[in-house]
Amino acid sequence: MIDYLQEIFSTLRQNKLRAIMTGFSVAWGIFMLILLLGSGKGLQNGMENNFRGTSKNALWIWSRRTQVAYDGLKAGRRIRFTDQDATTIQRQFADDIDNFSGRFSIWGNNDVTYKNEYGDFRVEGVMPEFKKISIVDMLDGRYINELDIKEYRKCVIISEPVKTHLFKEEEPMGKYIRIGGVPFKVVGIFKNPENREEKKVYIPLSTTQRVYNGNNRLSEMAIATNALTVAENKRIEEAVQNTLMERHRVAPEDKQAIGIWNTLESFKQAQGVFAGIRMFVWVIGVMTIIAGIVGVSNIMIILVKERTKEIGIRKAIGASPFSIIRLVLSESVLITGLAGFFGLVAGMGLLSLVSLILQQAAQGSQELERAFFNPSADLGVAIWALVILVSAGVIAGFIPARKASAIRPIEALHDE
């Protein structure tokens, strides 16, 4: 066995340039496939990070101004949602809704203060179900609950950046902050996985409406549906929009008066785009590998041609056809196997390095995390690609090897 390996390496050393160029083409094919797969995964991760903070099958509904005069009302009228709209939607679409929350944003004087610290943060009144639609991670304490809503409690949950801004190193739980001069007790601290730098505070919706003269108005409504397909979610979207248009006497053709963002539709569209990108990446990667395989095949043909006399001598002294085939295939497998392995290691190593750099860079810029993040390739896919490449190398080397084994010694010895 040792003699056999020494013979193979001796042959490769005699043709260093040819062996190196053949191996490079194979390694480059695997290397590029790994990089392309990793890049596609990085883009997909960035896309999915844009949806990380919201339910995938949500409907976000907000009011606008009418564009068309209708039923005796002028164009340009501002639509205002109320608690009655929320009640109607919840009752009429009970079978289609998993979670529902109204939302009321405080505009104007909403300075948030604690002792001598203050900041102008976004303040919103929400319902308990809002946590399942606009997803946040609770770092401490609890979220808004039903008792907070029913008893009009003056409690608040704050985002991590607000905590850092107002309290510095002090423990905020149980302390009171003032929102527009009104004291609220801190009962929870959260982090938004979609936007870690978001400076926002949540208070109970009912308290917001009562304390800040909101009456029964809503700025927005958020719905998490139980739809599993885009078509189902689209049907619910259109039905909800038509119901609200009818309640607020909006012309049927005036679809701009009520805005709706269908997250499932947007998510599926983005997934469709990246499915196309993945297919394109695979096509390019496979074509690159095929180019390497063709290179191996051509080199094997040249190898057999150059060693025709040597093969004739081997057969003349008793070498079997199988030994000739084994010799040629061994060189083919060794080149493709080693080169493919180095290409795989180089590709995976580079992806790991880039991923580490991006993770560090994303600490200071979350926009990067939403565009391209954690590029990685499935090791199982990479190994299968290597196995396929080596197998293809065997096939590529078998044809000239079989041809070599069929050469008659007398013909080989007279070959020029």
N, C-alpha and C positions, 0 to 999 in steps of 0.2 A: 504493500500500500504506500509506504514511504517512497519507494522507488518510482511508483506510478505518479505521485504528486510532484516529485522532483523533476520528472520528465515533462509534466505540464508546465511547471514554472520555468523550466529551462527553455521551453518553446516560446513562452510569453516574453522572457527576457531577451530572446533573440529578435523579437518584433515588438519592442517597447512602445514605439510611437503608435503602431497600429492598435495594440492592446489598450493604451491610454485613451486614444480617441474613441475607440469602441465603448470602453467603460464610461467615458465622459458623456456620450450621447444617451446611454441608459440612465446614468445617475441624474443627468439634467432632466430627463423625462419624468422620473419619480419626484425630483425636487420641485419642478414646476407644478406637477399635479397637487402636491401637498400645499404649496403656496397658494394656488388658485382655490383649492377647497377651503383653506383657512381664511382667505380674503372674503370669500362668499359668506362664510360663517360669521366673520366679523361684521360685515354689512347687515346681515340678518339680526345679529344681536343688537346692533345699534337701532334698527327699526323696532324691535320688540321692546327696547328700553323706553321708547316713546309712548308705549301703551301700558307700561308697568304700573302706573299709578291710577289706572282706571279699569273698571270692569270691561271685559272684552265684548259684552253684548248689551251695552248701555245706550240709552237715548238721552241726550242733553238738550233740553228745550228752553229757549229764551224768547222774549218778546221783542218785536221791532215796530216799525211804523207801517201803516197801510200804504199801499201804492195806488190803490184803485178806490174811487168813491163807490159806496154800496149801501143799499137800504136806507137812503136818506142821510148817510154820514159821509163827511168829506174825506178825501185822501190825505195822508199825512198824519192820521190819528195814531196816537201811541197806544199800543196794546198793553194792558197791565194785568198780570196774573194775580189771582187771589187764592185763599184757602179753599174756596168753593170749587175752583178749577181742580185743585189737588184732590179734593174729595170725589169729584165726578170721575176723574181719571182712574183713581184707585178702585172705585166701585164698578165702573163700566169695563175695566180691563183687568179685573181681579185674576182671571185665569191665565193671563199673559205676563203678569208682573211678579217678579221675585222680591224686589226691594224698590221702595219709592222714598224720595226725600224732596221736600221743598227747600229752597235756599233763599235767604235774604241778605244782601250785602249792604253794609253801612257805608255811605259816602259822606264826605264833608268832614266834620270835626270828629275824627275817630282816633285821636292821639292816645297811645297806650303808654301809661307811666307806672313806674315803681320807684318810690322814694325820689331820688334826684335823676333817675334814668328815664328816658322817654324815647318813643319812636312812632313813626306814622306807618302802621302796619295795616294789612288788609284784614278786616273783621267781617266774619260771616256767621249768620245764624243758620244752623242745620238741624236735622233730625237724626236720631240714632242710626237709622238705616244708611245714612250717607257714607258711613265708614265702609260699607260693602260695595259702594259704587265708586267713590273716590277713595282709593285704598291708601291707608297710611299705616305706618308701623308705630305702635305705642311703645315708647321707651320707658315710661313711668306712669303710674296712676291708671286712669280709666278714660273711656270715651264718654260723650254725651249719652244719657240714658232716658228712659221713658219718664221716670219721676222728675227729672230736670225739666222735661217738657210740660208735664201736667202741673207741677207746682211753681212754674215760672222762676226756677232757681237762677241765681246770679253766680253761675260757675263758668269756668273757661278752661279750655285746653289750648296749649300754645305749642308752636313748632320749635324745634331745637335751636334754630338761629335766633328766634325771639327770646328764648331762655338765655342764651349766651349774651345777647345784647342788653337785656334788662337786669339779669341777676348775676352776671359774671360768674364767679365761683360759688355763689350762695345757692342753697337748696330752695327751689321755688314751690315745691308741693305744700299746699295749705296756706300759702301767702296770698295776699290780696293785691291785685293790680287794678288800675283805673282805666276804663275805656270811655273816652269822652267825659271824664269826671265821675263816672259811675263805678263803684267798687265791684270786682268780680273775684271769686276765690279760684285759685289754680288747682284743678283736680287731675290734670293729665298733661303729659308732654309727648309729642309725636314727631315723627320724621316722615317726610314725603319721599317715597322711593323714586319717584319720577323727577322731583326737583328738590334736592337736598338743601338748597339755599333759600327755599321759599319762606318768607317771613309772613306768617298768617296765624290768626287765632280764631277758634271756633267757640261759639256760645249757643245755648239752646234757641231754636227758632222762635218758640213762643215768647221767650224773654226778649229777644231782639225786637220783635214786632211791638211788644208792649212798651219797652223802655225807650226805644228810639223812634216812636211815632210811625211805626210801620203799618199800624192797624192790622188788616188781614192780607196785606200785599206780599207777593213773592217776586223775587228777582229772576228766579230760574227754577226749573223742575228737573230732577234727575231720576231716570228709571232704569233699573236692571231687569231686563226681560228674561224669560225662560226659553227664548228662541235658540235653536241649534243651527239654523242656517240663515244666510243673508236674506233669502226670500221671506222667511218667517219674520225676521226683524224688520224688514222693509214694510211688510204688511201691517205690523203693529205701529210702525212709525207713521204711515199714511193715515191709519185709522185715528190715532191720537191727534195728529195735525188737523184732520177734518173735524173732529169733535171740538177742539179748541177754536177753530175758525168759526164754527157754527155758534158757539157760545158767545164769541166776541163780535159777531156780525161782520165777518170778513168775507169779501168776495171769493167764490170758489177758485177763481183763477189767480188770486193774489197770494201765491205760495211764499212770497218774501216777507209777509207780515209776521210769520212765526218761524223762527229758525230752529232747526233740529240737526244735531250731529249724531249720526249713527256710527258708533265705534266699531261694531261688528263688520259693517260694510267697509269701513276704512281699513280695518285690520286684515280682512280677507283680500282686499285689493293689494295691500302691501305684500301679503304672503304670495299672491299670484305673481307679482313682479319678481320676488326673490326665488320663486320656483323656476322662472325663466332664466334667472341669472345662474342658478345652480346647474341647470341643464347646459347652459352655454359653457360654464366652467368645466363640466365633465367632458363635453365635446372637445374643447381645446386641450384638456389634460390627456384624454385618450389619444387624440391625434399626435400629441407630443410623444407619448409612449410608443405609438405605432411607428413614428419616425425613428425612434431608438431601436425598435425591433427590426425594422428594415435595414438599419445600419449594421446590426449584428449579423443578419442574414447575408448581406453583401460581403462583410468581412470573412465570414465562414466560407463562402464560395471562393474568395480570393485565396484564403488559407489553404483550402484543398487543392486549388490550382497550383500554388507555389510548392506544395509538398507532394506532388504527384510521384516523383521519382522515389522519394522517401517511402511513400505508401507502397510502391511497387516492390521495393527492397524488403519491406516488412512482410508482405504477402509471400515473397519468394522464399523467405526463410521460415515460413510456416504460420504467420500471423493470421488469425481467423477474421472473417468479416465483422463479427461482433466486437472484437478488440479494436478494429479500425473505427467503427461507429462510436464506441465508448470513448476513445481518445478525442475525437473531434467534438462530441457532445460535452465531454468534461470541460474542455476549454470554454465552450459556449456558456455552460451553466456557471462556471467559476467567474467569468467576466460579468455576466448579467447579475448573478447573485451578489457579489461583492460590491459592484457599482450601484446596484439598486439599493443595497443596505446603506451605503454611504449617502446616497441621495435622500433616503428616508430620514436618516438621523439628522442630516443637515437641514432638511425642510422642517422637521418637528422642532429642532433646536432653535431655528430662526423664528418660528412662530411663537415659541415660548418666550424668547427674548423680547419680541415686539409686544406680546401681550403684557409682559411685566412693565415695559416702558409706558404702554398706554394706560395701565392701571394707575401708575404713579402720576401720569399727566392728567388723568381724569379727576384726581383729587382737587386740582385747582381749576378745572374747566369741565363742567358737566355736559357742555355742548358736544365735546368730543365723544363722550360716552353714548350720546344719542345718535351719533353718526357712524362710528366704527369702534367696536369694542370686543375684546377677548377673542381675537382670531385664533381658531383652533381647528385641527383636523382630527377626525375619528381615527384612532390608532388601528382599530380593526379594519377600517377601509384601507388605510395605508398598507397594512400587512397583506391584505388580499390583493391590492394592486401590485405589490412586490411579488407575491406568489404567481399571479397571472403573467407578470413580466418574465419571470424565470421560466415558467412553462412555455411562454411564447419563444423564449430564447432557445429552449430545447427543440421546439418545432422548427425554429429558423435554422438551427444547426443540423437537424436530422436529415433534411433534404440533401445538402452537400455531403454529409457523412455517409448516407446510403449510396450516393453516387460514387464516393471514394471507395467504399467497400466492394463495389462491383467492378472496379478496374482490374483488368488482367495484368499480372506482373510484367509480361513481355511488352505490353502497350505502355505501361507506366515508365519502364526503363528507357523506352525510345522517345518519351515525351520531351519536347524542347521548351 
